[in-house]
Amino acid sequence: MQSVEYADLSDEQKEAQILALAAMFVALPGVTGAPLVMGADYYREVAIHMLEGGARVIAEPIKRYVPPEDLRSAGKWVYNDAATAPEDPRDRYKRLAREQQADYMAELDRRKKSRKKK
């Protein structure tokens, strides 16, 4: 992969990189109640800092941010293709809890049956 130097980027390319990097700080995982922990200007400065430090957005994103319809929610990230979307953590936790409960009940049944044989 060829290195893209900061000085070689046009102003338009720099701005596109800044916006792409700054967008990744919106609606971070685990943050509830607001789309941004700090103000938008702060994240723009962080993105510039990252760009000057060598960070580049080189791949097409597989998800995009959908802003909220009202000011009471944080918006959400939506995968462009459902096939590439990972399992929602909340769904994974529910599934794992069901599997753990099923394994526990199966072990109880096994132990009950082994006691009856004695």
C-alpha positions as CSV (number, residue, x, y, z in Angstrom):
1,M,0.0,0.0,0.0
2,Q,1.4,3.4,-0.9
3,S,1.7,6.0,1.8
4,V,-0.3,9.2,1.3
5,E,1.5,12.2,2.7
6,Y,-0.4,15.0,4.4
7,A,1.4,17.6,2.3
8,D,0.2,15.8,-0.9
9,L,-3.5,16.1,0.0
10,S,-5.4,18.9,-1.6
11,D,-7.5,21.1,0.7
12,E,-10.6,19.3,-0.5
13,Q,-9.1,15.9,0.3
14,K,-8.0,17.1,3.7
15,E,-11.5,18.3,4.5
16,A,-13.0,15.0,3.4
17,Q,-10.5,13.1,5.6
18,I,-11.3,15.4,8.5
19,L,-15.0,14.9,8.2
20,A,-14.7,11.2,7.8
21,L,-12.5,10.9,10.9
22,A,-14.6,13.2,12.9
23,A,-17.8,11.3,12.0
24,M,-16.4,8.2,13.7
25,F,-16.7,10.0,17.1
26,V,-20.5,10.4,16.7
27,A,-22.7,8.1,18.7
28,L,-19.9,6.0,20.1
29,P,-20.7,2.6,21.5
30,G,-21.7,2.6,25.1
31,V,-22.5,6.3,25.1
32,T,-26.2,7.0,25.8
33,G,-28.2,10.2,26.0
34,A,-26.2,12.3,23.5
35,P,-24.6,11.8,20.1
36,L,-21.4,13.5,21.2
37,V,-19.7,13.6,24.6
38,M,-17.8,16.8,23.7
39,G,-18.7,19.5,21.2
40,A,-18.4,19.0,17.4
41,D,-15.5,21.5,17.2
42,Y,-13.5,19.4,19.6
43,Y,-13.8,16.3,17.4
44,R,-12.9,18.3,14.3
45,E,-9.6,19.3,16.1
46,V,-9.1,15.7,17.1
47,A,-9.6,14.6,13.5
48,I,-7.1,17.2,12.3
49,H,-4.6,16.0,15.0
50,M,-5.1,12.4,13.8
51,L,-4.7,13.4,10.1
52,E,-1.5,15.3,10.9
53,G,-0.3,12.3,12.9
54,G,-0.7,10.0,9.9
55,A,-4.2,8.6,10.2
56,R,-6.0,8.2,6.9
57,V,-9.4,6.9,5.9
58,I,-8.5,4.5,3.2
59,A,-11.5,2.1,3.0
60,E,-15.1,2.6,2.1
61,P,-17.1,2.3,5.3
62,I,-19.5,-0.6,5.8
63,K,-21.8,1.5,8.0
64,R,-23.1,5.0,8.2
65,Y,-24.5,7.3,10.8
66,V,-28.2,8.2,10.7
67,P,-28.9,11.4,12.7
68,P,-31.8,11.4,15.1
69,E,-35.2,12.7,14.0
70,D,-35.5,14.6,17.3
71,L,-33.1,16.1,19.8
72,R,-33.8,13.5,22.4
73,S,-32.0,10.6,20.9
74,A,-28.4,10.0,19.7
75,G,-29.1,8.7,16.2
76,K,-27.6,5.3,15.2
77,W,-25.1,3.6,13.0
78,V,-26.6,1.5,10.2
79,Y,-24.8,-1.2,8.3
80,N,-24.9,-0.7,4.5
81,D,-25.4,-4.4,4.0
82,A,-27.2,-6.6,6.6
83,A,-25.0,-9.5,5.6
84,T,-21.9,-7.7,7.0
85,A,-23.6,-6.5,10.2
86,P,-22.4,-8.2,13.3
87,E,-24.9,-9.5,15.9
88,D,-26.2,-6.7,18.1
89,P,-24.5,-7.0,21.5
90,R,-27.9,-7.0,23.3
91,D,-29.1,-9.9,21.1
92,R,-25.9,-11.7,21.7
93,Y,-26.2,-11.3,25.5
94,K,-29.8,-12.7,25.4
95,R,-28.7,-15.6,23.2
96,L,-25.8,-16.4,25.4
97,A,-28.0,-16.3,28.6
98,R,-30.5,-18.7,26.9
99,E,-27.7,-21.0,25.9
100,Q,-26.2,-20.9,29.4
101,Q,-29.6,-21.6,31.0
102,A,-30.1,-24.5,28.6
103,D,-26.7,-26.0,29.4
104,Y,-27.4,-25.6,33.1
105,M,-30.7,-27.4,32.8
106,A,-29.2,-30.2,30.7
107,E,-26.5,-30.7,33.3
108,L,-29.1,-30.9,36.1
109,D,-31.1,-33.5,34.1
110,R,-27.9,-35.5,33.5
111,R,-27.1,-35.5,37.2
112,K,-30.7,-36.5,38.2
113,K,-30.6,-39.4,35.7
114,S,-27.2,-40.6,37.0
115,R,-28.5,-40.5,40.6
116,K,-31.5,-42.6,39.6
117,K,-29.3,-45.3,38.1
118,K,-27.5,-45.8,41.5
